[in-house]
Amino acid sequence: QVQLVESGGGLVQAGGSLRLSCAASGRTFSTYAMGWFRQAPGKEREFVATISRSAMGTRHADSVKGRFTISRDNAKNTVYLQMNSLKPEDTAVYYCAAGGSYLLTGQGDFAFWGQGTQVTVSS
């Protein structure tokens, strides 16, 4: 089992940047693929990015490709989401999650979830 705590959210102007962090407890972090998802008001939670256990493989949603980058540091039990060129439509609660494979991007493929961090992008 792993506990996840996100941080780094906040209010930013369009075109700005934020870096989200997700700290994991326990000594099994490196055995999990990790993902970021987001949920905007009135919308379903959606896939943003995933990363493999070794960080050799990543996937990003088309809506964030070229702007967001997922990374991880297994020595620090932390996964990151660097968000650049933010747009108002990126406004959402961002969640990190731990799962079995970075190739799977459905919510049901991830067993453990953090509480989320709010990102608000003003126009």
Summary of the structure (lengths in Angstrom):
residues: 123
radius of gyration: 13.2
end to end distance: 39.7
largest distance: 41.3
contacts: 384
relative contact order: 0.31
helix: 7%
strand: 50%
